[in-house]
Amino acid sequence: MSIPTKTSLSGFIATTPHPSTTKSGVPRMFARVGKPRYRREDDGTFTELEPSFHDLVAFGESAVRALSKLQKHDNFIAEGRVNRRTIERDGVPTEIEQFIASKIGPDAARNTFTMDRSQRTSRTAERTSTAARGTARSTSPVFARAM
């Protein structure tokens, strides 16, 4: 069985993340992001090039969390997909490309941050309490085969 993967994007937040909502009221976050670029030289060294800049969008809980945690200049890693579409600007059809992030967070290789595990602790206590009452969910056949 192959490992399920998605497209990823890492880089830095180039503009202050902008909150908004969709027409249906879903939270949305938009930011321009930079992707550092390098060229390998014949002698084995690397030359830093100008970064490329792209649109990053997140929706729902991912947007809410990104807006509360990320700010301009932060390094990030995001999982999601690339969305290409044509819009009309000043009467001219223009193709745009956005990275739609389903998950986004700080890049642990480039940022120092602390983890808030309080929610995980309360969820663990809740599961333990549920299991003690004998109402725990049964193991699915997929997990049973893996055990």
N, C-alpha and C positions, 0 to 999 in steps of 0.2 A: 504494500500500500504506500503510495507516495505522500509526502508531506504537503498538506494544503498551504499554499502561499498566496500572497497578494503583492501588488506593486507597492514599493516603498519610496519615500523621498526623505532625504536628510538635508539639512542646511541651517540657515539662520533666519530669524524673523526680521525682515527688512523694514517693515512699517508697523506702526502701532496697530494691533489687531482691532478690527472694527466690528462691533456687535450690531445685529439687525434681526429681523424675523422674516420668515417667508409669508406669502399671502395667507397661508393656513395657520400662521401663528407659531411655527416651529422656530426655535432659536437658531441663529446662523452666525458664523464668525467668518470674516474675510481678512486676509492679510497678504501682502506681497512678501515673498520669501526669496532669499538668495541661495544659490547653489555654488559653493566654491569650485573652481576648476584649476587643474594643474596640467602641465606638459612635462613629460619625461624627456630629459636631454640625453644625448649620446654618452655622456660621462656618468650617467646613472643618477644625477641630481634632478630635482624638480623645480620648475619655474612656475610661480603662481600667476595665473591669468585673471582677467576680470571675471567676477562671478556672473552667472546668468540669473535672471530674475523671472519669477513665475507667480501666478495667482494660486493661493491656497484657500479652500473653503471647507468648513466643517459644519455639520448640522446636529441638532438635538443635544443630547447630553455631552457628546464630544465637543461641541462648540462651547457649551457652558463651562466645562472644565478647562478647555484651552484658554478661554477668556480670563478665567480666574488664576491660571498658573503661568501663562506665557506672556512675555512682553518683548518689545523691540530689542534686538540684538541677541536674544536667547537662541541657543542651538537646540534643534528639535529632531525627532524622528517621527515620521508619520506613515501609516499604512492606509491604503485606499486604492483609488483608481484615477486614471486620467480621463477627463471629459473634454471632448472637442465639439464645438458647435459654431454655427454661423449666426451672428447678430447683425443688426443694421445700425451703423453709426453715421449720422449725417447723410442718410440715404444711400450709403455704400455698404454692401455686404462685407463683413469682416469676420474672419475665422478667429475664434479665441480658444485658448486651452487653459483648463483649470485642473488642479489636483484636488480631488474630493477626498478628504481625509475621514476615514471611518474611526481611526484611532490616532491620537497624537499625544506626544509627551516630550519631556526633556531628554536630550541625548546624554546618557550617563557617561560616555567617553569624553565629553567636552564640558559638562556642567556639574556643579556640586549642588546637591539638593537633598532634602530630607523627605522621608516617606511618612505619611500619616496612615498608620495602620489601625486606627480606632474603629473604622467601619468593619474591617476584616475581623477584629476581635469580637465585635458584637454579633456579626454573622456566625462566627464559629460557636459562640455561646448559644445562639439560637438553635443551630443545628444539633448541638450536644443535648440541649433540652428536648428537642423534638425526638431525637433518637432514644432518649431515656423513656419517653412516653410510648415508644413502640410504633410511632407513625412515620418513621423514616421512609423515604422513597426506596423502591426495590432497585436492585442493580440491573441496568439494562443489559440485554444480551451482548451488545458490542463490548461493554466493559468487562463482562463476565469472561469473554473469550481472551481478553488481554491480561487478565489476572493470573 
